[in-house]
Amino acid sequence: MSNNKTAFADGLRDGIPIAAGYFAVAFSLGIVAKKAGLTPFQGFLSSILNHASAGEYAEFTVISAGAPYLEMAFVILITNMRYLLMSCALSQKFDSATRYGHRLLVGFGITDEIFGISIGKPGPLNPFYTYGAMTIALPSWAFGTAMGVVAGNVLPVSLVSALSVALYGMFIAIIIPAAKASRIVGGVVLVSFLASFIVSRIPLFDRLSDSMKISLLTVLIAGAAAILFPIKEKDGAGSAPDTDQKTEVTGHDA
């Protein structure tokens, strides 16, 4: 029990800077939620259940377009699919005796940053460490969205439009470092931009909403890139890597 308390306290401490960053990003996301017609409570509920800026942005885009629920479910599934991979990778860090309930709860609260600090812990991962980070980071994300909706209701329209640009800045901040580090990633990004522009100009696709076009392009382009440029694992002479090697490779790929 004492080990669980220590792990929880460590996760809580490491989650503080994540929570601060989440509040700032979620505040900008709340501006978009306000434009989609959501109330502060609805924005809070959306963010406490959907812990991804890209997934929520896609969700609010679908809401603004008046698209059906089935399309919303598909869009959120595609944009958040990377968390399935992160959860699978993180499950290898747990002790074999860790109960499925803990695995499911940790999987529900996975974000890029929480995954990063959890996968980087040496040795087997105590789920209470991740719980500690989730306890402070996820509510901050949800409250940030709610406050963004409130601000969108009281701030001048010109200022709201200016704050909306912050979300695009966040996406650029995510794309540029990855594109600079890998020519393949940079090429895929450029192909994505070009394909999105071309599809937007073809009358055949006018019946599809913008969110559906983006989702389909994401599946096709990402799938093609995975087939053409697979990531080669460094397993030595074909033998299974040890635990430390697994952690290092997984953390690098993330």
Summary of the structure (lengths in Angstrom):
residues: 254
radius of gyration: 19.7
end to end distance: 31.0
largest distance: 63.3
contacts: 770
relative contact order: 0.15
helix: 79%
strand: 1%
